Amino acid sequence: MSTDTLSPGDAAFRLRLPGRPDGPAMHQLVAQCPPLDLNSVYLYLLLAEHFSDTCIVAQDEDGLLGLVSGYIPPGRSDVLFIWQVAVHPRARGRGLGSKMLLGLLERPGLGAVRWVETTVSPGNQASRRLFSRLARRLQAPIKEHELFGVDLFGADAHEAEPLLRIGPFSLSAVR
């Protein structure tokens, strides 16, 4: 994958597919990125092993700086569902989340994708801004729909997770 810089004077980072050995580091990165839900190390191992084609990590000489995890929902080859976007605190505010999302969409294996979907709780304003920027970059509308209401989370006191849907778009807008 590509090597890029965060901004002038910052160290170079590399965007790449995650591999099995990245699972524990992916877990550790998400743990440093509230309000993201932290899943088990096993889940991040599975993402790196089974879904690496729809996930991307950013790495510098000190380790992982960022992660975007996603998948193609069964029977919906034109949709990329983004599960989590995590950016290490030392790399925030520099556009890394956007670079990872665009880097993921540029992959040849995702050429059929015309929609990006994600769920973002109402309180996660940073993620909402990130996906609004992505919609503008893709020159595509973004719409919000109810998906997982508070009642579905039981006693976890979790915020609702409405669906954000971006598209349709042409991947030529990415390239």
Secondary structure as GFF3:
##gff-version 3
##sequence-region A 1 175
A	DSSP	beta_strand	3	5	.	.	.	ID=ss1
A	DSSP	beta_strand	12	16	.	.	.	ID=ss2
A	DSSP	three_ten_helix	20	22	.	.	.	ID=ss3
A	DSSP	alpha_helix	23	31	.	.	.	ID=ss4
A	DSSP	alpha_helix	41	50	.	.	.	ID=ss5
A	DSSP	three_ten_helix	52	54	.	.	.	ID=ss6
A	DSSP	beta_strand	56	60	.	.	.	ID=ss7
A	DSSP	beta_strand	63	71	.	.	.	ID=ss8
A	DSSP	beta_strand	79	87	.	.	.	ID=ss9
A	DSSP	three_ten_helix	89	91	.	.	.	ID=ss10
A	DSSP	alpha_helix	96	105	.	.	.	ID=ss11
A	DSSP	three_ten_helix	108	110	.	.	.	ID=ss12
A	DSSP	beta_strand	115	119	.	.	.	ID=ss13
A	DSSP	alpha_helix	125	137	.	.	.	ID=ss14
A	DSSP	beta_strand	142	148	.	.	.	ID=ss15
A	DSSP	three_ten_helix	150	156	.	.	.	ID=ss16
A	DSSP	beta_strand	161	166	.	.	.	ID=ss17
A	DSSP	three_ten_helix	171	173	.	.	.	ID=ss18
###
